[in-house]
Amino acid sequence: MARKRDSAWIWITLAVIGGLIIVSGMALRISGTPGYDLYDIPSRSMFPSVHLGDYILALANVYRNEVPARGQIVVFKYPPDGKTDYIKRVIGLPGDRIQLRAGRLYINDQLVPREPAPDADGGDNDSHLTIYRETLPDGASYLIAETSDDEPLDNTDIFTVPDGDIFLLGDNRDHSSDSRIKDTVGYVPLALLRDKPVLVYWSKDLKRIGTEIR
């Protein structure tokens, strides 16, 4: 889940981010964008990419009715109510077949590679989580967290993504309500996609301020 912040903070945040961009040298196009939204993160479902307690800036309405790149983190409206903001990672595009077997991700019957990432900055990582680097077929690479490969959502049926929908997963695989759960998130219509998260503008972990979200 992601909770939208009061728009009054946007101008203050942009001023702070401008300074962070100058300091960090990170490229962020300011002009010509469709606007910004601010969110705070009240769960660990996207750990270690996004942490509980992070406050993030997102480009607004980038993906409305458009197919995002596989591997992109997106903010979308929760399908059952069309109102609540959620944040997950795009894994399956229209026509794809997605399955989890013993904790491993398969896309179109091909095993997605993952490697242990013991030196990754896990921030508030609990000792019971193992961090891996997963790499999608088109090259997108990111960190995921696993409690084990034998949790309730680690073995699924094959999901064939319908036209007009996408399949989303949380990076904290054993602690995420996502497209694996048909009665909650399930397949997400393109019409419910909204924002592209860009960076952490504030966090209880101060060293995460200015961190780019990938």
C-alpha positions as CSV (number, residue, x, y, z in Angstrom):
1,M,0.0,0.0,0.0
2,A,1.0,3.6,-0.5
3,R,-0.7,6.6,1.2
4,K,-0.9,9.9,-0.8
5,R,0.4,12.9,1.0
6,D,-1.1,16.4,1.2
7,S,-0.3,18.3,-2.0
8,A,0.9,21.3,0.0
9,W,4.1,19.4,0.6
10,I,4.9,19.2,-3.1
11,W,6.6,22.6,-3.4
12,I,8.7,22.2,-0.3
13,T,9.6,18.7,-1.4
14,L,10.6,19.8,-4.9
15,A,12.9,22.4,-3.4
16,V,14.6,19.9,-1.2
17,I,14.8,17.4,-4.0
18,G,16.4,20.0,-6.3
19,G,19.2,20.3,-3.8
20,L,19.6,16.6,-3.5
21,I,19.8,16.2,-7.3
22,I,22.5,18.8,-7.4
23,V,24.4,17.1,-4.7
24,S,24.0,13.5,-5.9
25,G,24.3,14.2,-9.6
26,M,21.2,12.1,-10.3
27,A,19.4,13.0,-13.5
28,L,15.7,13.9,-13.1
29,R,13.8,15.8,-15.8
30,I,11.8,18.5,-14.1
31,S,10.2,20.4,-17.1
32,G,7.7,18.8,-19.3
33,T,6.6,16.1,-16.8
34,P,2.9,15.5,-16.0
35,G,3.2,16.6,-12.4
36,Y,4.1,14.9,-9.1
37,D,2.4,13.0,-6.3
38,L,3.8,12.3,-2.8
39,Y,3.2,9.1,-0.8
40,D,4.3,7.5,2.4
41,I,4.8,3.8,2.7
42,P,3.0,2.0,5.5
43,S,4.1,-1.6,4.9
44,R,7.1,-3.7,4.0
45,S,5.6,-5.4,0.9
46,M,8.1,-3.7,-1.4
47,F,11.2,-4.2,0.8
48,P,14.1,-3.9,0.1
49,S,13.4,-1.6,-2.9
50,V,11.1,0.6,-0.8
51,H,11.1,0.6,3.0
52,L,8.5,1.0,5.6
53,G,8.6,4.6,6.6
54,D,9.9,5.9,3.3
55,Y,8.2,9.0,1.8
56,I,8.4,8.9,-2.0
57,L,8.0,11.3,-4.9
58,A,6.3,9.9,-8.1
59,L,5.6,11.2,-11.5
60,A,1.9,11.5,-11.8
61,N,-0.3,9.7,-14.3
62,V,2.6,8.4,-16.3
63,Y,1.0,5.0,-17.0
64,R,-2.7,5.7,-17.2
65,N,-3.9,3.3,-19.9
66,E,-0.4,2.6,-21.1
67,V,1.6,-0.6,-20.7
68,P,4.6,0.0,-18.5
69,A,8.0,-1.6,-18.9
70,R,8.4,-5.0,-17.3
71,G,10.3,-4.5,-14.0
72,Q,9.0,-1.0,-13.4
73,I,7.6,-0.1,-9.9
74,V,4.1,1.5,-10.3
75,V,1.5,3.1,-8.1
76,F,-2.0,1.9,-9.0
77,K,-5.5,1.9,-7.7
78,Y,-6.5,-1.3,-5.7
79,P,-8.9,-3.1,-8.1
80,P,-11.7,-4.0,-5.6
81,D,-12.4,-0.4,-4.7
82,G,-10.6,1.6,-7.4
83,K,-9.5,4.2,-4.7
84,T,-6.8,2.9,-2.5
85,D,-3.2,3.5,-3.7
86,Y,-1.0,0.4,-3.9
87,I,2.7,0.1,-5.0
88,K,4.1,-3.0,-6.7
89,R,6.4,-4.2,-9.5
90,V,5.3,-5.0,-13.0
91,I,6.2,-8.7,-13.7
92,G,3.7,-9.9,-16.4
93,L,2.5,-8.1,-19.5
94,P,-0.6,-8.9,-21.5
95,G,-0.3,-12.5,-22.9
96,D,2.4,-13.5,-20.5
97,R,2.3,-16.7,-18.5
98,I,3.4,-16.2,-14.9
99,Q,4.0,-18.9,-12.2
100,L,5.9,-19.3,-8.9
101,R,7.4,-22.7,-8.3
102,A,9.2,-23.3,-5.0
103,G,9.7,-19.6,-4.6
104,R,11.2,-19.2,-8.1
105,L,9.6,-16.9,-10.7
106,Y,8.8,-18.3,-14.2
107,I,7.8,-16.1,-17.1
108,N,6.5,-17.8,-20.2
109,D,7.8,-21.1,-18.8
110,Q,11.4,-19.7,-18.4
111,L,13.0,-19.6,-15.0
112,V,14.0,-16.0,-14.0
113,P,17.5,-16.0,-12.7
114,R,18.2,-14.9,-9.2
115,E,21.5,-14.7,-7.2
116,P,22.1,-14.3,-3.5
117,A,22.9,-10.6,-2.6
118,P,24.4,-10.9,0.8
119,D,26.2,-7.6,0.5
120,A,23.1,-5.6,-0.6
121,D,22.1,-2.7,1.6
122,G,19.0,-4.2,3.2
123,G,18.5,-1.3,5.6
124,D,16.1,-2.6,8.2
125,N,16.3,-6.2,6.9
126,D,15.3,-8.7,9.5
127,S,17.6,-11.7,10.0
128,H,14.8,-14.1,8.8
129,L,14.8,-12.5,5.3
130,T,17.2,-13.6,2.5
131,I,18.0,-10.9,-0.1
132,Y,18.4,-11.9,-3.8
133,R,19.0,-10.1,-7.1
134,E,16.4,-11.1,-9.7
135,T,16.9,-10.3,-13.4
136,L,14.0,-10.3,-15.8
137,P,14.3,-11.5,-19.5
138,D,14.6,-7.9,-20.8
139,G,17.4,-7.1,-18.4
140,A,15.6,-5.3,-15.6
141,S,17.4,-6.2,-12.3
142,Y,16.3,-5.5,-8.7
143,L,16.5,-6.9,-5.2
144,I,13.8,-9.1,-3.7
145,A,13.4,-10.6,-0.1
146,E,12.3,-14.1,0.8
147,T,11.5,-15.7,4.1
148,S,11.9,-19.1,2.5
149,D,10.9,-20.8,-0.8
150,D,8.1,-22.8,0.9
151,E,5.6,-20.1,2.0
152,P,1.9,-20.1,1.0
153,L,2.5,-17.9,-2.1
154,D,5.7,-19.6,-3.3
155,N,3.8,-22.2,-5.4
156,T,1.0,-21.0,-7.7
157,D,-1.0,-22.0,-10.7
158,I,-0.1,-20.5,-14.1
159,F,-1.5,-17.0,-14.5
160,T,-2.1,-16.0,-18.1
161,V,-2.3,-12.2,-18.2
162,P,-5.4,-11.0,-20.1
163,D,-5.3,-8.2,-22.7
164,G,-5.6,-4.9,-21.0
165,D,-4.2,-6.1,-17.7
166,I,-0.8,-6.6,-16.0
167,F,0.5,-8.9,-13.3
168,L,2.2,-7.3,-10.3
169,L,4.4,-8.7,-7.5
170,G,5.7,-7.2,-4.3
171,D,9.5,-7.4,-3.8
172,N,9.0,-8.8,-0.3
173,R,7.6,-12.0,-1.9
174,D,6.4,-13.8,1.2
175,H,4.8,-10.6,2.7
176,S,2.9,-9.1,-0.2
177,S,-0.7,-9.0,-1.2
178,D,-0.4,-8.9,-5.0
179,S,-1.6,-10.4,-8.3
180,R,-1.0,-13.9,-6.9
181,I,-4.2,-13.4,-4.8
182,K,-7.1,-13.4,-7.2
183,D,-9.7,-12.2,-4.6
184,T,-7.7,-9.1,-3.7
185,V,-5.3,-7.5,-6.2
186,G,-5.4,-10.1,-9.0
187,Y,-4.8,-8.9,-12.5
188,V,-4.6,-5.1,-12.6
189,P,-6.3,-3.2,-15.5
190,L,-4.1,-0.7,-17.3
191,A,-6.8,1.9,-16.5
192,L,-6.0,1.6,-12.8
193,L,-2.3,2.4,-13.3
194,R,-1.2,5.9,-12.2
195,D,2.3,7.0,-11.1
196,K,5.9,6.2,-11.6
197,P,7.9,6.3,-8.3
198,V,11.1,8.2,-8.7
199,L,12.9,8.7,-5.4
200,V,12.8,8.8,-1.6
201,Y,12.4,12.4,-0.4
202,W,12.3,11.5,3.3
203,S,12.7,8.5,5.5
204,K,13.2,7.5,9.1
205,D,16.5,6.0,7.8
206,L,18.1,9.3,6.9
207,K,20.7,7.8,4.6
208,R,17.9,6.7,2.3
209,I,16.9,10.4,1.5
210,G,17.5,11.0,-2.2
211,T,17.6,7.2,-3.0
212,E,16.4,6.5,-6.6
213,I,13.6,4.0,-6.8
214,R,14.2,1.2,-9.3
